[in-house]
Amino acid sequence: MIIKNVNVAKLHTEFNAQGIYPNPVFALENGDGEFTFAEGTDMTIVQSIIDAHDPTPIPPAQTTEERMEQLEQENKLLKAQNAALVEQTEFHEEVLTEIILAINS
């Protein structure tokens, strides 16, 4: 069965996740894929998987350097957020102290 406009490796993985194991599978030059399904395969399930398939390539995994840079940026943001929360907490404590002193006077 030739399936048009697919990411063959991704679609193959999607079939496998549903317990369907086409064999053989070929990536054709024009972005199509050729899948051979075993006799007795539920083609309704096959078609539902094809209909739900998004041919967008899976993004490559981040390199260690990219991941470290991302984590460093997140760490900077978290530190800034934490500092703002500490400052806000101190302000609230001061306000509460003033309110308590005003009530007691």
C-alpha angles and dihedrals in degrees: 000000000000114000117196128227101003140142094239098201092046093047090047089054090048090053091049091050088059093048096259115128112189115195128216106024123185132187107219122212096248097059094269127119133218114215127181116203126201117253110271095030111149100248091191089066090044091053093047090053091049091049091051094044118118109202093203108125118252107252114250118258115265119259118241090254092052091048092049091050091050092049092048090053091048090048091053091050093048091049091051091048091048092050090050091050092050090050091048091049091051090050091051091049090052092049092049091049091052091048092050092048091048091050093048096049 
